[in-house]
Structure formats: C-alpha cells, structure tokens
Amino acid sequence: MRHKRNFYYLCLWVVAAFPFLCHAEDDFQEFDNREEEALVHCVHDSAPRFGKRICDCGYRNEEFVTPQFEGSTTEIEIANCKSLRVRRGTFSQLFQLTKLTIINVEDLILESSAFDFTRNAPSARLKIDLINDVIEEVPSHLVKGPIAEIAFTRCRIGVFKPFSIASVHEQLHGLSIAESLVNRIERHAFKRFDVDQLTLNGSKFLAPIPSQSFYEVEVLDRFLITNCSFNALLPSAFVFKNVTNLAIRNNEFNDAAGESFVLQIKKTVSVVGNYFAKIDDTVLQGIRLDSSYYNRNSERPTLQFHNNRIGHINGAKMLIFSDDFDVNFRAIYVEQSINCDQVVSLKETSFLKNYPEEIYFGSSNEGSDFKSFQDIKRFRCAEDRFWFYLIIGAVAGSIVLVLICLLVSYCYVTQKKKKQQKLQVVMPEPRTYRETQIVMQIENHGLLKTDL
C-alpha cells in the first residue's frame, strides 16, 4: 500500500514539473542554437595602420555572428565566411570608422539597423563595401547615421525590402550596385535621401522594377545606368526630385512602360547605345527640365538619343519627349516595319520630320535589314504610289480609249451614210432605142414642128 502511495506522489510530481521541464528543455534548445553561431575572430592588422581590424572566418562550415565593435576602430574587414549574421547595433558604438568591408560571404544575413552608425563622426566619411556576397534579403532600415558611400559589388541579392536605403542622416557621396544579380526590388526600397552619384552598372535585375522603387531621391551630380539588363520597368520606377546629369548607356530593357523615368533634370541627358525590346511611346516623356535651369541658361538643353535599337513601340506616335529639350537623334534602329499608310501619318512627327535619315525601320520580318525613313518614304512608298497611279491611269486610259473608239465609229458611220445619200443616182424609166432618139432630138432641137 505504501509503494502505491509513493508511486502516486511520484506521478503527481512529474505532472506538476512537466511544464518546467519543457521550458528548461526549450532553454537548452535555445542555448544549443546560440552555440551553433560562433563569434568571428578578429585581430588587429599587422600593418602600421592604427585601428584596423580584420575578421576572417576561414571558410569554416560554421554560422558566424559579428562581435560588438566599439572604440576608435577606423577600418573593419570581415571576409571568407560560409554564413555570417550581422546583428542589430553591431557598429553603433563606433565613432571613428571610415571603412567597412564585408567580402566573400556565401550567406550574409543582415538584420534591421545592422549598419547603425549614429554615433560615428560625420567627418569620418564612412564607406561600406559589400563585395562578392550572397544576400537573401536587404532588410528595411538597414542603414542609419552619417554614411558617405554604399557599394554592392559582385553580389547576389534576393530582395531589397521597403526602406532598405532610406532617410540617411547625411548626404551620401555615392550609392552603387555593380556587377550584381538582383532578383527583386520592392516599392520604396530606396527613398528620401540625397546622393552625389547614383550608379547601376553591369547588373541584372530579374523581376520588374515596380513603381517608386527609387522615390524622392535627389542626385546632385550624376545618375548613371550602364551595361545593365532589366526584365521590365513599370511606370514611375525611378522618381527623382532632381538629377543634375542623366546617362543611360548600353543597357537592355525587355519591357519599359510609359514614363518609367520621372526625373527633373538640371543639366544634361544622354540615352545612348541601349536596346529596348518593347517600350511604350511615352517611356521617356517623364524626363523634364528643372525650373532652376533657366536661372542660369537661356536656351533649352539637348537630349541625346543616339545609337539605340528598339524592337517594338506601343503607341501611334513612335516616341514622345518633353518639349523642355531639343532632342538630337542619331542612328536609331526600329525593328518593326511600317507600311505606306503609317508613313503618311508619321511623316509630320517632329523627330521623323527633322531626322528622316537617322531613323531606320526594319524592312524584313526578321528585322535584320533596315532602311531609313527617308528611303522608305522616297522610294518604296513612291514606287507603291507609282504602280497605284499606273493602274488607275491604265484603267482610265482604257475607258477613254473605248469612248474614243465608239465616237470615231459613230462619226464614221454617220459620214458614210451622208456620202451614200449624196451619191445616190435617179435611174430613168426604161425606153426603146427609138424612143430614146426622139427624146434626145427634142432636147437638142426643141419642140417638133408638129407640136406647134
């Protein structure tokens, strides 16, 4: 009986303690998870430069986290990690950092506010370089504080979340995405900051760039897009308050919607050497001139549109540009062909009227053979008109010829009838020879005496 009572109490104790045992097990599990992430070992640089720290994971198959940096460290380099997590506030205690480099990380996990440098001195002019990293997500509110430059170089990026780069405290000197593969950029990913130079170079953007991905950004010097490939640009993909100089060169756009670029320009615009597979006719209409331009100049600036190739244009007016610019065209190739009816409707278009020998249209289904608009208008459509007029003239001539023949025939028949009437002879009544002699004598000598 006593053993049964002890067993009963033991069961009650196990039941009562079970939640605490589970909680303890969870604690141990969390402890084990924390143990799986190791702090990156960092050492001071052996070179005679004060304050630089190098953190090398050595490609060990571990999940590393960054330590808490503080003090007067001026440069930090973190490299060669299979997996690296940059925690929130990792750099928030630094006040003299000038350069942060994270290079060769196969899985770089960035937490929100991971690049918080609010205590860093603005005079330090901090530059952040992310080189050859795989970043599944660039989180919202990644950066804070006085940062001079941010560069993504040879990176594979899954997604830029909303406000990834937004409301930077101090003016950025440069922001660049170079030689990188970007899967997706969400709306308002880059928002409300000033930058001297914004560069997209040699990168591929897989998903469509949604509206207002770059929103209310002021580019004080140059906005440069070169050697990039875009799946699609939606309307208002790039919305900038001010851009001093705009250059779009040697890019491929699979699809570009109307007014993809909504920019206010202060100086120059150059759109050179691009391929637009499919675009709306208003794709560049949103590029306009900033009102402050006329405070310094009296003439309209030139918008260069040179050596561009276009697959198909959606719209009846080919391309539409803002009247704020004098658009200069040179060697524009449009793969779609046009017929003579379209030539008639397009010949008064401003750029086709002013640059008929610089705009080429495909003259074959493959779009491999091109003829200038001037040649199409002068020769092909003139030839079509020639044959049209020739056929009309032949038909009209035939009709006139038939009428003439009918008239001539009518006149001929009429004249013949008249002639026949004039030549008709009245035949005398038949007489004997004797009677004929008597008649002749009477005509020659008058009446016979016997008739008196």
Disulfide bonds with the S-S distance in Angstrom:
Cys42-Cys55 1.91
Cys57-Cys81 1.95
Cys340-Cys381 2.21
